[in-house]
Amino acid sequence: MVVNRKRLDPDKGLEAAYGARLRRMREERGWKQEDLARRTSYSGKHISAVETARRSPTLQLSSDLDVAFGVADSVDSFEREWRKMAKGVHIEGFPEYVHVERRAVEIRLFEVGIIPGLLQTPEYKRALSAYSVTRGAVTAEQAEERVATLFERQQILRRPRPPMVFVVMDESCLLSLVGSREVMGAQLDRLVEFAAQPFTVLQVAPFSMGERRPSNLPVNILTMPDRSVLAYTESQALGHLEREGDTLSYLVTTYHQLAAEALSQPDSVAMIKEVRKGML
């Protein structure tokens, strides 16, 4: 029987090169696509689509492939290759943050203007990404990759033992209409569901805080398994991880001051529900 085997051209782009290398390494080991599928959390059909560049590789797939092929933290790492590709999708520094976020045991977030990524619904994220396409910041394919990356990040919340997640959101996050009233309404419902989880704390920093607001700059703070702490901040074009020093201490202190001045979780949920009524 003749098998219809698609010829691969690694010169057609980064995803084509990724797929061609994946096929080569798989065949060098004498594995079929189904053999590799059993070694990852993906199907043989998905492996085939990535090999032929019909589907974009993701961070999770790349990590699984590194384990399957035994190339983690090496020059042949698929995750390393994915991060190089992702530079066109995410700002520089963000893929490194995603990597450490997956191992965090505690996550503290402060956001202004938009709902924090880990709490976003797919529809909310797609609305944000669609506007990025409209203004020419990313391609449609890159926008969809952003959505896929967010979905993978959110898997940490579905683990049997998820990290503790503490969130302080500026009131502007609730009042900024993203997508449509239906999209925003569903997003607010998601916030209420999030707040009800046993491993979460959700607070709103209201406009009435006034001069008591210690910062207007978003920040992500991670506590790792060894209890070390990292802080992640972004400019328009660059993300940066702070691992030590006075800046890290300042960001951690500022976050705790924000949390102390913000509404309690019950009052925050009440505010979210009140805003939600206006979406009906």
LINSUL-V450338 format. One record per pair of residues at least 24 apart in sequence whose ideal C-beta (glycine too) atoms are under 7 Angstrom apart, sorted by sequence separation. I is the first residue (numbers start at 0). J is the second residue. D is the distance in Angstrom with one decimal. If there is no record, write none. Layout:
BEGIN
((I | J | D) (I | J | D))
END
This chain:
BEGIN
((39 | 63 | 3.9) (39 | 64 | 6.6) (56 | 81 | 5.7) (121 | 146 | 6.2) (124 | 149 | 5.3) (21 | 49 | 6.3) (22 | 50 | 4.5) (39 | 67 | 5.7) (21 | 50 | 5.3) (38 | 67 | 3.9) (121 | 150 | 6.9) (119 | 149 | 6.4) (173 | 203 | 6.9) (220 | 250 | 6.6) (18 | 49 | 5.5) (220 | 251 | 6.0) (18 | 50 | 4.3) (35 | 67 | 6.3) (218 | 250 | 5.3) (18 | 51 | 6.0) (116 | 149 | 5.6) (170 | 203 | 5.8) (18 | 52 | 4.8) (164 | 198 | 6.4) (166 | 200 | 7.0) (170 | 204 | 6.6) (220 | 254 | 5.6) (117 | 152 | 6.4) (163 | 198 | 5.3) (164 | 199 | 5.0) (165 | 200 | 4.6) (166 | 201 | 5.0) (167 | 202 | 4.9) (168 | 203 | 5.6) (169 | 204 | 5.1) (170 | 205 | 4.9) (116 | 152 | 6.6) (117 | 153 | 5.9) (166 | 202 | 6.9) (168 | 204 | 6.8) (170 | 206 | 5.1) (218 | 254 | 6.2) (15 | 52 | 4.5) (161 | 198 | 5.2) (167 | 204 | 5.5) (14 | 52 | 4.6) (17 | 56 | 5.5) (58 | 97 | 6.3) (117 | 156 | 6.6) (214 | 253 | 4.7) (213 | 253 | 5.0) (14 | 55 | 5.9) (14 | 56 | 6.9) (21 | 64 | 6.9) (213 | 256 | 4.4) (214 | 257 | 6.5) (7 | 51 | 6.7) (24 | 68 | 5.8) (213 | 257 | 5.9) (5 | 51 | 5.0) (117 | 164 | 6.7) (118 | 166 | 6.7) (88 | 137 | 6.9) (211 | 260 | 5.1) (127 | 177 | 6.2) (115 | 166 | 5.9) (126 | 177 | 5.1) (100 | 152 | 6.6) (126 | 178 | 3.2) (208 | 260 | 5.5) (88 | 141 | 4.6) (115 | 168 | 6.8) (204 | 257 | 6.0) (87 | 141 | 6.2) (101 | 155 | 6.1) (123 | 177 | 5.6) (97 | 152 | 6.1) (123 | 178 | 6.2) (88 | 144 | 4.8) (106 | 162 | 5.3) (122 | 178 | 6.3) (126 | 182 | 5.7) (202 | 258 | 6.2) (88 | 145 | 6.0) (105 | 162 | 5.8) (112 | 169 | 6.9) (204 | 261 | 4.4) (205 | 262 | 6.0) (104 | 162 | 5.3) (105 | 163 | 4.7) (106 | 164 | 4.8) (107 | 165 | 4.5) (108 | 166 | 4.8) (109 | 167 | 4.7) (110 | 168 | 5.5) (111 | 169 | 4.3) (114 | 172 | 5.4) (203 | 261 | 6.2) (103 | 162 | 5.2) (110 | 169 | 6.7) (112 | 171 | 5.2) (113 | 172 | 6.1) (123 | 182 | 5.8) (202 | 261 | 4.1) (203 | 262 | 5.0) (111 | 171 | 6.0) (112 | 172 | 6.3) (122 | 182 | 4.8) (202 | 262 | 5.8) (110 | 172 | 5.9) (113 | 175 | 6.6) (202 | 264 | 6.0) (17 | 80 | 5.9) (112 | 175 | 5.8) (122 | 185 | 6.4) (123 | 186 | 4.6) (201 | 264 | 5.7) (113 | 177 | 6.9) (200 | 264 | 5.9) (203 | 267 | 4.1) (120 | 185 | 5.7) (202 | 267 | 4.9) (120 | 186 | 5.2) (201 | 267 | 5.8) (17 | 84 | 6.9) (119 | 186 | 7.0) (203 | 270 | 5.4) (120 | 189 | 5.2) (194 | 264 | 6.0) (13 | 84 | 4.8) (118 | 189 | 6.5) (114 | 186 | 6.0) (118 | 190 | 6.2) (194 | 268 | 5.2) (118 | 193 | 5.5) (191 | 268 | 5.9) (191 | 271 | 5.9) (190 | 271 | 5.3) (191 | 272 | 6.5) (187 | 271 | 5.5) (55 | 140 | 6.9) (187 | 274 | 6.2) (188 | 275 | 6.8) (187 | 275 | 4.3) (55 | 144 | 5.5) (57 | 147 | 5.5) (58 | 148 | 6.3) (167 | 257 | 5.1) (57 | 148 | 6.9) (167 | 258 | 5.5) (184 | 275 | 6.1) (187 | 278 | 6.7) (59 | 151 | 4.7) (58 | 151 | 5.7) (165 | 258 | 7.0) (57 | 151 | 5.9) (167 | 261 | 5.2) (184 | 278 | 3.6) (183 | 278 | 5.8) (173 | 271 | 6.2) (180 | 278 | 5.0) (174 | 274 | 6.8) (173 | 274 | 4.9) (111 | 215 | 6.0) (111 | 217 | 5.5) (110 | 217 | 5.0) (109 | 217 | 5.8) (109 | 218 | 5.2) (108 | 219 | 5.5) (107 | 220 | 4.1) (106 | 221 | 5.9) (105 | 222 | 3.7) (103 | 221 | 4.1) (104 | 222 | 5.7) (103 | 222 | 6.2) (104 | 223 | 6.8) (103 | 223 | 6.0) (104 | 224 | 5.5) (100 | 221 | 6.2) (102 | 223 | 6.2) (99 | 221 | 6.1) (102 | 224 | 6.5) (99 | 229 | 6.3) (96 | 231 | 4.7) (96 | 238 | 5.9) (90 | 233 | 6.6) (96 | 240 | 6.2) (92 | 237 | 5.7) (93 | 238 | 4.6) (95 | 240 | 6.3) (109 | 254 | 5.9) (90 | 236 | 5.8) (91 | 237 | 5.3) (92 | 238 | 3.1) (90 | 237 | 6.1) (91 | 238 | 6.6) (92 | 239 | 5.6) (107 | 254 | 5.6) (90 | 238 | 5.4) (92 | 240 | 7.0) (109 | 257 | 5.8))
END
